[in-house]
Amino acid sequence: MKMTSIKKILSGFLCIVLIAAVALFTFGCKADNDTSSGNSETTASKTQAEALGNGGTKFTLTVTGVDGKQTDYQISTDKKTVGDALLELNLIAGENGPYGLYIKTVNGITLDFDKDGKYWAFYENGKYATKGISETEITAGATYSLKAE
């Protein structure tokens, strides 16, 4: 009788250990998969900024197209305004108007508000710029953005 009850206790203990091991293995793998997919999404969303230009002042330019695709540039320049720096690198083109440079083309993509209702919006450090691109003086380390809107 003692042997049977020891076997029952050992069997019960082994069952508990196996259940705990399976649970730990299952949850551990799920946590690893979640972390791994999170890292790949993070890696996919972060892109290496392309370095352009020569000069002592550096800033970041982010271009977001109509399709939402984002391209980042690390700009180095000696120009005083963002517009002059981007014109020199042939990243933008446009027309001079009463409010400064009206950007029509960025990275070879032309938007015409009169034809398609879209335009290139200019942002400074995540906020809609208070001045035009040709009047905005470069701040070292700042992030400027051109977004198709």
Secondary structure, DSSP 4 states (H G I P E B T S, - for coil): -HHHHHHHHHHHHHHHHHHHHHHHHHHHHHHHHHHHHHHHHHHHH--PPEEE--SSEEEEEEEE-TT--EEEEEEEE--SBHHHHHHHTTSEEEEEETTEEEEEEETTEE--HHHHS--EEEEETTEE-SS-TTT-B--TT-EEEEEE-
